[in-house]
Amino acid sequence: MVHTAPSIRATLGECFDMPIGTNVTGKMVAALKMLGFDRVFDTNFGADLTIMEEGTEFIQRVQNGGVLPMITSCSPGWVKFCEHYYPDLIPHLSTCKSPQQMQGAMIKSYYAEKAGIDPKDIVVVSVMPCVAKKFEIKRDDQGRDGMQDNDISITTRELAKMIKRAGIQFTQLEDADFDPIMGIGTGAGTIFGATGGVMEAALRTVADKLTGEDLKQIDYNEVRGTDDIKEATYEVAGMNVKVAVASGLKNAAVILDKIRAGEADYQFVEIMCCPGGCVNGGGQPIQPGHVRNFTDLKALRAKALYEDDLNLPYRKSHDNPEIKAIYEEYLGEPGSHKAHELLHTSYVERKKGL
């Protein structure tokens, strides 16, 4: 079984000479099915699940005097950087697993149970924009019962090579749909692939939960764009929430040094290891110099994700019907004991350079 990260749909086409920023979701799914995967799921579902858990964790920290600012934990390169160079800030990290890990955990528990399959007989492959995801699948405190949440993680470029070696004419494929149960993702899940996307997705759900309303203004434009560091303050349910977004570890260090020195008054921080976020990950297509030097790849790829967000039927993670079903049928509620067993993790201080 395979699942594909939000940003892959906006970058895979480049490997087949399609214009930068082309959304190839349907062709990507069709190609994966032709390659022989039994089920093709959307990691956007895992991203929506992450928001349910992370948003709940943020609200609990705010209301119960928890460690603030809370910092996102979706990027394994960033998490490892924190463990090595800012171990004193580990308590600020969200305990949520990344969408990759949550998706794999749900395939080997919830999906396996519904399909009547022994999870030990399931091999889960993730298609990711990131080479650090290969490390993440083997981290301690991931998986359970002797099984990894994901068994294999491949990059966008590696998937493209598989498609080409199989002789599949990618650009000629008819669009196909993700498989059900974990095949629906919201616009909030899609924008995870761009810097600021996790923050915006979280704010959409947190604002609704705190106000008890279905808010119509859900575009948080101040955290969008490819600037190295972005800051904004939002009024949410009578409370001012100051947020910061950084992509690239050099920029992350600027934010972290402020937090360490007690000079930051943020409540919520998003950090991505790669400049521009996952659309610019280490496993993404590599454009030649004459293209890179005169084209804002990060912006074009992100634009495709934000357009997808606008066109999807659901734009908030908590509106995803499959997310609602998994809590009603299996997890109980966000932050439940079962959710913590399957969807949360821990971190350790590591020696520098190792």
Residue, then its C-alpha position, 0 to 999 in steps of 0.5 A: m500500500v502506498h500514500t503520497a505527501p501533499s506536495i508530490r502532486a505539485t512537483l511530480g509532473e516536472c519529472f515528465d517535462m510538465p510545467i512547474g506547478t502542474n497539479v498531477t494528482g489524478k495521473m499520480v494515482a493512476a501511475l501508482k495503481m499501474l505499478g501494482f500497489d493494492r491501495v493508494f491513499d492520500t497523506n493529506f488525510g494524515a495531515d488532517l489527522t495531524i491538525m486534529e491532534e496538534g490543534t487539540e494539543f495547542i488548545q490544551r497547552v494554552q488553557n492549562g498553562g502548558v509549555l509555549p510557544m508550541i512548535t510544529s513537529c512535522s519536519p524530521g530534519w527540523v526535529k533532529f536539528c532541535e534534538h542536537y542543537y536546541p535540546d533545552l527547547i524539546p519541551h516546546l515541540s508538539t508531541c504529534k507524529s508527522p503526517q507520514q507516520m500518522q498515515g502509516a499508523m492508521i493503515k496498520s491499525y484502523y484500516a487493517e481492522k476494517a479490511g480484516i488484514d493482519p497488519k504484519d502482512i501490510v507493507v506501507v510505502s510513503v512517497m515523500p518530498c524529503v530524504a529525511k523521511k527515510f530516517e524518520i520511519k526508523r526513529d525510536d518511539q514510532g510504530r508499535d508491536g515490533m512494526q514500523d508505521n511505514d516500511i519504505s519511504i521513497t522520494t518524488r524523484e525515485l517514484a518518477k524513476m519507477i514510473k519511467r522504468a515501467g514504461i508508463q506514459f505518465t502524461q497520457l494517463e487518465d486521472a484516477d481517484f485515491d482509494p476510500i477510507m483514507g483517500i479524502g484530504t482537505g485544502a488544509g492538508t494540501i497546503f502542508g506542502a508550503t511554508g506556513g501551510v501547517m500554521e494556516a491549517a492549524l489556525r483554521t481548526v483551532a479558531d473554529k474549535l475555540t469560537g464554536e463557529d464555522l468561520k468563513q474567513i479562513d485565509y491567513n495570508e500573513v503566513r503565506g509566501t516564501d519569506d524566510i521568517k513570517e510573523a503575525t498576530y491573530e485575534v481568536a475567541g478574544m485571545n491574541v495568538k502571536v505566531a511565527v513561521a520559519s523555513g530553512l534551519k538558518n532562519a529557524a535558529v533566529i527564532l529559536d535563539k529568541i525563544r531561548a533568550g526569553e525575547a519571544d512572545y509567540q504562542f505557536v511556531e511552525i518550522m520547516c527544515c527546507p527553505g520554502g517548505c516541502v515543495n523544496g524538499g531534498g527529494q523533489p525534482i532538480q531543475p537545471g541551473h538556467v531554470r533555477n536561477f530565473t524561476d521561483l520554484k518554491a512559489l510556483r509549486a506552492k501556488a499549485l497547492y493553494e489553488d488545490d486548496l481553493n478547489l477542494p470541497y473541504r478546506k478545514s481538517h475537522d470537516n473531512p468526513e473520513i476524519k470524522a469517521i475515524y474518531e467516531e469509530y476508532l480513536g474516540e476524540p482528539g487527544s484520547h488515550k488511543a490517539h496518544e498511543l498511535l499518533h504521538t511520539s517523544y524526543v531525546e537529546r542527541k550529541k552534536g554531529l551524530 
